[in-house]
Amino acid sequence: MLTVRVQPKASRARIDGFATDEDGKRKLRLRVTAVPDKGRANKAVIALLAAATGLPKSAVSIIAGDKSRTKTVRLEADPDMVLKRLADASEG
């Protein structure tokens, strides 16, 4: 499981990398162009994470925080591989 902090309505979708949030926990920061209306931003988060990790969208699911900027995401894959690919995606 992965905790992400999402900024909807961004000018472009991207992964900003990991940061420690005000609550002291490490979170992956994402930007998506979709608006937070009718699940559009959540779908964009899933699509962005799937593309960045090389996983099918069906292997990525939001398990908590549907209506919040902070979400808990499940990625059905090797955690080390996921973290490496996300770190690589945030550099490029």
N, CA, C and O atoms as a MOPAC input file, in Angstrom:
PM7 MOZYME 1SCF
protein

 N      0.83700 1    -1.17900 1     0.00000 1
 C      0.00000 1     0.00000 1     0.00000 1
 C      0.88300 1     1.24400 1     0.00000 1
 O      2.00000 1     1.24600 1     0.51600 1
 N      0.35200 1     2.27100 1    -0.58200 1
 C      1.09500 1     3.50200 1    -0.78700 1
 C      0.19100 1     4.68200 1    -0.44600 1
 O     -0.98200 1     4.69600 1    -0.82100 1
 N      0.72800 1     5.66200 1     0.25700 1
 C     -0.02500 1     6.87400 1     0.56000 1
 C      0.38500 1     7.94600 1    -0.43800 1
 O      1.57300 1     8.20600 1    -0.62900 1
 N     -0.60800 1     8.56700 1    -1.07500 1
 C     -0.32600 1     9.60500 1    -2.06100 1
 C     -1.05600 1    10.88300 1    -1.69000 1
 O     -2.11900 1    10.84900 1    -1.07000 1
 N     -0.48300 1    11.99200 1    -2.06900 1
 C     -1.09600 1    13.31700 1    -1.89900 1
 C     -1.32200 1    13.85200 1    -3.30500 1
 O     -0.36900 1    13.99700 1    -4.07100 1
 N     -2.56000 1    14.14600 1    -3.65200 1
 C     -2.93900 1    14.48500 1    -5.02100 1
 C     -3.29700 1    15.96000 1    -5.14600 1
 O     -4.01300 1    16.51500 1    -4.31200 1
 N     -2.78900 1    16.57500 1    -6.19200 1
 C     -3.21200 1    17.93300 1    -6.54900 1
 C     -4.01800 1    17.82800 1    -7.83500 1
 O     -3.44200 1    17.60500 1    -8.90100 1
 N     -5.33800 1    17.98400 1    -7.76100 1
 C     -6.15300 1    17.95700 1    -8.97200 1
 C     -6.07200 1    19.29200 1    -9.71400 1
 O     -5.56200 1    20.27600 1    -9.17800 1
 N     -6.56400 1    19.31900 1   -10.91900 1
 C     -6.62700 1    20.51700 1   -11.77000 1
 C     -5.24400 1    21.12200 1   -12.02500 1
 O     -5.11000 1    22.34000 1   -12.13700 1
 N     -4.22400 1    20.27800 1   -12.11500 1
 C     -2.87000 1    20.76300 1   -12.41200 1
 C     -2.75600 1    21.02900 1   -13.90800 1
 O     -3.57700 1    20.55900 1   -14.69600 1
 N     -1.73900 1    21.77900 1   -14.28900 1
 C     -1.55100 1    22.07800 1   -15.70900 1
 C     -1.09300 1    20.85600 1   -16.49800 1
 O     -1.34700 1    20.75400 1   -17.69800 1
 N     -0.40600 1    19.91700 1   -15.80900 1
 C     -0.04600 1    18.65100 1   -16.45400 1
 C      0.07200 1    17.56900 1   -15.38900 1
 O      0.37000 1    17.84700 1   -14.22800 1
 N     -0.16600 1    16.33600 1   -15.80700 1
 C     -0.07200 1    15.20800 1   -14.89000 1
 C      1.38700 1    14.82100 1   -14.72000 1
 O      2.13700 1    14.72600 1   -15.69100 1
 N      1.77900 1    14.59900 1   -13.46400 1
 C      3.14900 1    14.18200 1   -13.21000 1
 C      3.29600 1    13.66700 1   -11.78600 1
 O      2.44200 1    13.88300 1   -10.92500 1
 N      4.41300 1    12.97700 1   -11.57200 1
 C      4.77500 1    12.48800 1   -10.24600 1
 C      5.88000 1    13.39400 1    -9.73000 1
 O      6.92600 1    13.52600 1   -10.36600 1
 N      5.65600 1    14.01500 1    -8.58800 1
 C      6.62900 1    14.94700 1    -8.02300 1
 C      7.62400 1    14.28400 1    -7.08900 1
 O      8.58500 1    14.92600 1    -6.66400 1
 N      7.42000 1    13.01600 1    -6.75800 1
 C      8.33700 1    12.30700 1    -5.87200 1
 C      7.78600 1    12.20100 1    -4.46200 1
 O      6.65300 1    12.59300 1    -4.18200 1
 N      8.61700 1    11.66200 1    -3.58400 1
 C      8.21100 1    11.45700 1    -2.20400 1
 C      8.56100 1    12.67100 1    -1.35600 1
 O      9.58800 1    13.31700 1    -1.56600 1
 N      7.69800 1    12.97000 1    -0.40000 1
 C      7.93400 1    14.08000 1     0.52800 1
 C      7.32800 1    13.71300 1     1.87400 1
 O      6.40100 1    12.90700 1     1.95800 1
 N      7.86400 1    14.31100 1     2.91100 1
 C      7.30900 1    14.12200 1     4.23900 1
 C      6.26000 1    15.20200 1     4.45400 1
 O      6.55100 1    16.39300 1     4.35200 1
 N      5.06000 1    14.78400 1     4.74700 1
 C      3.94300 1    15.71000 1     4.90800 1
 C      3.91700 1    16.27900 1     6.31900 1
 O      4.72200 1    15.88500 1     7.16300 1
 N      2.99800 1    17.20000 1     6.58100 1
 C      2.91700 1    17.86000 1     7.88200 1
 C      2.63300 1    16.89000 1     9.02200 1
 O      2.90700 1    17.20100 1    10.18100 1
 N      2.08600 1    15.71800 1     8.70700 1
 C      1.83100 1    14.72400 1     9.75100 1
 C      3.02800 1    13.80300 1     9.99400 1
 O      2.94100 1    12.87100 1    10.79400 1
 N      4.14800 1    14.06100 1     9.30600 1
 C      5.37700 1    13.30200 1     9.52100 1
 C      5.48300 1    12.01700 1     8.72500 1
 O      6.45300 1    11.27600 1     8.88700 1
 N      4.51100 1    11.73200 1     7.86800 1
 C      4.53200 1    10.51100 1     7.06200 1
 C      5.00600 1    10.81400 1     5.64700 1
 O      4.72800 1    11.87900 1     5.09700 1
 N      5.73800 1     9.84100 1     5.05800 1
 C      6.18600 1     9.98600 1     3.66700 1
 C      5.02600 1     9.67800 1     2.72800 1
 O      4.33700 1     8.66700 1     2.86800 1
 N      4.83300 1    10.56700 1     1.77800 1
 C      3.76000 1    10.40700 1     0.80700 1
 C      4.29600 1    10.70400 1    -0.57600 1
 O      5.18000 1    11.54200 1    -0.75100 1
 N      3.74800 1    10.00200 1    -1.55800 1
 C      4.07100 1    10.27700 1    -2.95000 1
 C      3.19800 1    11.44000 1    -3.39300 1
 O      1.98000 1    11.41600 1    -3.21400 1
 N      3.82100 1    12.45000 1    -3.96700 1
 C      3.06000 1    13.60800 1    -4.42600 1
 C      2.78700 1    13.46900 1    -5.91300 1
 O      3.69600 1    13.23000 1    -6.70800 1
 N      1.50300 1    13.62600 1    -6.28100 1
 C      1.05600 1    13.50300 1    -7.66700 1
 C      0.29400 1    14.75000 1    -8.07700 1
 O     -0.31800 1    15.43300 1    -7.25600 1
 N      0.35100 1    15.02100 1    -9.36100 1
 C     -0.49800 1    16.07300 1    -9.95000 1
 C     -1.27900 1    15.43700 1   -11.09000 1
 O     -0.72200 1    14.70000 1   -11.90400 1
 N     -2.56100 1    15.72500 1   -11.14200 1
 C     -3.39400 1    15.24200 1   -12.23800 1
 C     -4.18000 1    16.41300 1   -12.81500 1
 O     -4.50500 1    17.36400 1   -12.10500 1
 N     -4.47500 1    16.33600 1   -14.08600 1
 C     -5.18800 1    17.43300 1   -14.74500 1
 C     -6.70000 1    17.35800 1   -14.51400 1
 O     -7.40600 1    18.34900 1   -14.70500 1
 N     -7.18800 1    16.21000 1   -14.11100 1
 C     -8.62100 1    16.01400 1   -13.93000 1
 C     -9.14600 1    16.80100 1   -12.73100 1
 O     -8.42200 1    17.08900 1   -11.77800 1
 N    -10.42000 1    17.13200 1   -12.81600 1
 C    -11.08800 1    17.81700 1   -11.70700 1
 C    -11.61100 1    16.77900 1   -10.72000 1
 O    -11.91300 1    15.65200 1   -11.11100 1
 N    -11.72200 1    17.14900 1    -9.44300 1
 C    -12.22600 1    16.20000 1    -8.44900 1
 C    -13.74700 1    16.12900 1    -8.46500 1
 O    -14.40100 1    16.49600 1    -7.48800 1
 N    -14.30400 1    15.66100 1    -9.56700 1
 C    -15.74600 1    15.60400 1    -9.73700 1
 C    -16.12500 1    14.24800 1   -10.31900 1
 O    -15.58600 1    13.83900 1   -11.34700 1
 N    -17.03900 1    13.56000 1    -9.67500 1
 C    -17.54800 1    12.26900 1   -10.14600 1
 C    -16.44300 1    11.24100 1   -10.35400 1
 O    -16.52700 1    10.41200 1   -11.26000 1
 N    -15.40700 1    11.28900 1    -9.51800 1
 C    -14.34800 1    10.29100 1    -9.57600 1
 C    -13.31700 1    10.48000 1   -10.67600 1
 O    -12.46800 1     9.61400 1   -10.88700 1
 N    -13.38300 1    11.60700 1   -11.38100 1
 C    -12.44200 1    11.83300 1   -12.49000 1
 C    -10.99000 1    11.90300 1   -12.01700 1
 O    -10.10600 1    11.31900 1   -12.64400 1
 N    -10.74100 1    12.61000 1   -10.92200 1
 C     -9.37400 1    12.71300 1   -10.41500 1
 C     -8.87600 1    11.35400 1    -9.92300 1
 O     -7.70500 1    11.02300 1   -10.11000 1
 N     -9.74300 1    10.57000 1    -9.30300 1
 C     -9.34300 1     9.23400 1    -8.84500 1
 C     -8.95600 1     8.35000 1   -10.03300 1
 O     -7.96600 1     7.62000 1    -9.96900 1
 N     -9.72300 1     8.41300 1   -11.10000 1
 C     -9.39500 1     7.64000 1   -12.30500 1
 C     -8.06300 1     8.09800 1   -12.88600 1
 O     -7.28000 1     7.28100 1   -13.37100 1
 N     -7.80500 1     9.39900 1   -12.83600 1
 C     -6.54200 1     9.93300 1   -13.34600 1
 C     -5.36200 1     9.47100 1   -12.49000 1
 O     -4.28400 1     9.19300 1   -13.01600 1
 N     -5.56300 1     9.39000 1   -11.17600 1
 C     -4.52100 1     8.89100 1   -10.27300 1
 C     -4.19000 1     7.44300 1   -10.63000 1
 O     -3.02000 1     7.07600 1   -10.74000 1
 N     -5.21200 1     6.63700 1   -10.80800 1
 C     -5.00200 1     5.22500 1   -11.15800 1
 C     -4.26600 1     5.10600 1   -12.48700 1
 O     -3.33300 1     4.31400 1   -12.61400 1
 N     -4.68300 1     5.88800 1   -13.47200 1
 C     -4.04000 1     5.83800 1   -14.79000 1
 C     -2.58100 1     6.27500 1   -14.70500 1
 O     -1.71400 1     5.65300 1   -15.32100 1
 N     -2.30100 1     7.32700 1   -13.95700 1
 C     -0.93000 1     7.82800 1   -13.82500 1
 C     -0.03300 1     6.80500 1   -13.12800 1
 O      1.08200 1     6.54600 1   -13.58100 1
 N     -0.50900 1     6.23300 1   -12.04300 1
 C      0.28900 1     5.24400 1   -11.32600 1
 C      0.48900 1     3.97300 1   -12.15100 1
 O      1.56900 1     3.38300 1   -12.12600 1
 N     -0.52700 1     3.55900 1   -12.86800 1
 C     -0.39700 1     2.37200 1   -13.72000 1
 C      0.63800 1     2.60700 1   -14.81400 1
 O      1.47900 1     1.74600 1   -15.07700 1
 N      0.57400 1     3.76500 1   -15.44500 1
 C      1.53700 1     4.07800 1   -16.50500 1
 C      2.96000 1     4.17300 1   -15.96500 1
 O      3.90000 1     3.69900 1   -16.60300 1
 N      3.12000 1     4.77700 1   -14.80500 1
 C      4.45400 1     4.97100 1   -14.24200 1
 C      5.09300 1     3.66300 1   -13.78200 1
 O      6.31500 1     3.51800 1   -13.81500 1
 N      4.26800 1     2.71700 1   -13.35600 1
 C      4.79800 1     1.45400 1   -12.84200 1
 C      4.77200 1     0.32900 1   -13.86500 1
 O      5.35500 1    -0.73100 1   -13.64000 1
 N      4.10100 1     0.55400 1   -14.98400 1
 C      3.99000 1    -0.49500 1   -15.98700 1
 C      2.97500 1    -1.56400 1   -15.63100 1
 O      2.99100 1    -2.65700 1   -16.19600 1
 N      2.09500 1    -1.25100 1   -14.70000 1
 C      1.06100 1    -2.18700 1   -14.27800 1
 C     -0.23400 1    -1.91500 1   -15.03500 1
 O     -0.45700 1    -0.79400 1   -15.49100 1
 N     -1.08800 1    -2.92700 1   -15.17600 1
 C     -2.41500 1    -2.65400 1   -15.73900 1
 C     -3.23400 1    -1.85400 1   -14.72300 1
 O     -2.99600 1    -1.94200 1   -13.51900 1
 N     -4.18500 1    -1.08700 1   -15.20800 1
 C     -5.02600 1    -0.28600 1   -14.31100 1
 C     -5.75300 1    -1.15900 1   -13.29800 1
 O     -6.04600 1    -0.71700 1   -12.18800 1
 N     -6.04300 1    -2.39300 1   -13.68000 1
 C     -6.75500 1    -3.29600 1   -12.77000 1
 C     -5.90600 1    -3.69100 1   -11.55900 1
 O     -6.44100 1    -4.19600 1   -10.57200 1
 N     -4.59700 1    -3.46800 1   -11.62400 1
 C     -3.70100 1    -3.79200 1   -10.50700 1
 C     -3.51900 1    -2.61200 1    -9.55600 1
 O     -2.78900 1    -2.71600 1    -8.57000 1
 N     -4.18000 1    -1.49100 1    -9.84600 1
 C     -4.07000 1    -0.28400 1    -9.02200 1
 C     -5.46900 1     0.07700 1    -8.52800 1
 O     -6.40100 1     0.19500 1    -9.32300 1
 N     -5.61100 1     0.25100 1    -7.21800 1
 C     -6.92400 1     0.61700 1    -6.68400 1
 C     -6.77100 1     1.56500 1    -5.49200 1
 O     -5.82100 1     1.47200 1    -4.71400 1
 N     -7.72500 1     2.46500 1    -5.37800 1
 C     -7.75900 1     3.39200 1    -4.24700 1
 C     -8.59000 1     2.71700 1    -3.16400 1
 O     -9.76500 1     2.41400 1    -3.36800 1
 N     -7.96400 1     2.48200 1    -2.00000 1
 C     -8.67900 1     1.76400 1    -0.94400 1
 C     -9.13500 1     2.68000 1     0.18700 1
 O     -9.93800 1     2.27800 1     1.02900 1
 N     -8.62300 1     3.91400 1     0.20900 1
 C     -9.07700 1     4.89300 1     1.20900 1
 C     -8.81700 1     6.29100 1     0.67500 1
 O     -7.83800 1     6.52100 1    -0.03400 1
 N     -9.69800 1     7.22300 1     1.01900 1
 C     -9.51600 1     8.61800 1     0.63700 1
 C    -10.12700 1     8.99700 1    -0.69000 1
 O     -9.62500 1     9.89500 1    -1.36600 1
 N    -11.20500 1     8.33200 1    -1.08200 1
 C    -11.85700 1     8.62900 1    -2.36200 1
 C    -12.16800 1    10.11100 1    -2.54900 1
 O    -12.06200 1    10.63100 1    -3.65900 1
 N    -12.55000 1    10.78900 1    -1.47600 1
 C    -12.95200 1    12.19000 1    -1.57000 1
 C    -11.93700 1    13.12500 1    -0.92600 1
 O    -12.25100 1    14.27500 1    -0.61900 1
 N    -10.73000 1    12.63200 1    -0.72400 1
 C     -9.68500 1    13.40800 1    -0.07300 1
 C     -8.48100 1    13.55300 1    -1.00100 1
 O     -8.30300 1    12.75700 1    -1.92300 1
 N     -7.66700 1    14.55700 1    -0.75700 1
 C     -6.42600 1    14.69300 1    -1.52600 1
 C     -5.40400 1    13.64900 1    -1.09800 1
 O     -4.53500 1    13.27200 1    -1.88500 1
 N     -5.50100 1    13.18100 1     0.13600 1
 C     -4.60900 1    12.13100 1     0.61900 1
 C     -5.32400 1    10.79900 1     0.46500 1
 O     -6.41300 1    10.60400 1     1.00500 1
 N     -4.70800 1     9.88600 1    -0.27200 1
 C     -5.32700 1     8.60500 1    -0.59600 1
 C     -4.39200 1     7.46000 1    -0.24900 1
 O     -3.17100 1     7.62000 1    -0.24400 1
 N     -4.96900 1     6.31600 1     0.03900 1
 C     -4.20000 1     5.09100 1     0.19600 1
 C     -4.47800 1     4.24500 1    -1.03000 1
 O     -5.62800 1     3.97100 1    -1.37200 1
 N     -3.39900 1     3.83600 1    -1.68500 1
 C     -3.50700 1     3.11300 1    -2.94800 1
 C     -2.87700 1     1.73700 1    -2.79600 1
 O     -1.81400 1     1.59400 1    -2.19200 1
 N     -3.53400 1     0.73700 1    -3.34500 1
 C     -2.97800 1    -0.62200 1    -3.38200 1
 C     -2.48000 1    -0.88100 1    -4.80000 1
 O     -3.20700 1    -0.68700 1    -5.77400 1
 N     -1.22700 1    -1.32200 1    -4.89800 1
 C     -0.63800 1    -1.72300 1    -6.17200 1
 C     -0.27500 1    -3.19500 1    -6.05600 1
 O      0.53600 1    -3.57200 1    -5.21000 1
 N     -0.86400 1    -4.01600 1    -6.89100 1
 C     -0.64400 1    -5.45000 1    -6.83500 1
 C      0.61900 1    -5.80100 1    -7.61600 1
 O      0.56200 1    -6.21800 1    -8.77300 1
 N      1.76300 1    -5.61900 1    -6.95100 1
 C      3.06400 1    -5.88900 1    -7.56800 1
 C      4.11800 1    -5.92200 1    -6.47200 1
 O      3.83000 1    -5.65100 1    -5.30700 1
 N      5.33000 1    -6.25400 1    -6.85800 1
 C      6.45500 1    -6.27400 1    -5.93400 1
 C      6.71900 1    -4.84900 1    -5.43900 1
 O      6.94800 1    -3.95600 1    -6.25500 1
 N      6.69200 1    -4.61300 1    -4.12300 1
 C      6.86300 1    -3.26100 1    -3.59400 1
 C      8.19200 1    -2.60700 1    -3.99100 1
 O      8.22600 1    -1.40900 1    -4.27300 1
 N      9.27500 1    -3.37300 1    -4.01600 1
 C     10.57100 1    -2.79700 1    -4.38700 1
 C     10.56600 1    -2.31100 1    -5.83300 1
 O     11.10300 1    -1.24600 1    -6.14000 1
 N      9.95700 1    -3.09900 1    -6.71900 1
 C      9.85900 1    -2.71600 1    -8.12700 1
 C      9.00700 1    -1.45100 1    -8.27000 1
 O      9.35700 1    -0.54400 1    -9.02400 1
 N      7.90600 1    -1.39900 1    -7.55200 1
 C      7.01200 1    -0.24200 1    -7.61800 1
 C      7.74300 1     1.01900 1    -7.16500 1
 O      7.68900 1     2.04400 1    -7.84500 1
 N      8.41900 1     0.95100 1    -6.03400 1
 C      9.13400 1     2.12400 1    -5.51800 1
 C     10.23400 1     2.58800 1    -6.47400 1
 O     10.42400 1     3.79000 1    -6.66200 1
 N     10.95700 1     1.64500 1    -7.07700 1
 C     11.99600 1     2.01200 1    -8.03000 1
 C     11.41100 1     2.71500 1    -9.25000 1
 O     11.91700 1     3.74900 1    -9.68800 1
 N     10.33800 1     2.14000 1    -9.79500 1
 C      9.71800 1     2.76200 1   -10.97800 1
 C      9.11700 1     4.11800 1   -10.67300 1
 O      9.17200 1     5.01800 1   -11.51100 1
 N      8.54500 1     4.28500 1    -9.49000 1
 C      7.99300 1     5.58800 1    -9.12000 1
 C      9.10700 1     6.62200 1    -8.92700 1
 O      8.96100 1     7.78100 1    -9.31300 1
 N     10.20300 1     6.19800 1    -8.33600 1
 C     11.35300 1     7.10900 1    -8.17100 1
 C     11.89900 1     7.50100 1    -9.53800 1
 O     12.22100 1     8.66800 1    -9.76200 1
 N     12.00900 1     6.53600 1   -10.46000 1
 C     12.46400 1     6.83200 1   -11.81700 1
 C     11.52000 1     7.79100 1   -12.53200 1
 O     11.96200 1     8.70200 1   -13.23300 1
 N     10.21500 1     7.58200 1   -12.35000 1
 C      9.22000 1     8.43400 1   -13.00300 1
 C      9.25100 1     9.86000 1   -12.47300 1
 O      8.96600 1    10.80100 1   -13.21300 1
 N      9.59000 1    10.02700 1   -11.21000 1
 C      9.61100 1    11.37000 1   -10.63800 1
 C     10.84300 1    12.14900 1   -11.07700 1
 O     10.85100 1    13.37800 1   -11.00700 1
 N     11.88100 1    11.45800 1   -11.52500 1
 C     13.09400 1    12.12500 1   -11.99900 1
 C     12.95100 1    12.62200 1   -13.42600 1
 O     13.58900 1    13.60000 1   -13.81700 1
 N     12.11000 1    11.94600 1   -14.20800 1
 C     12.01100 1    12.27000 1   -15.63600 1
 C     10.96000 1    13.18000 1   -15.91300 1
 O     10.75100 1    13.54900 1   -17.06900 1

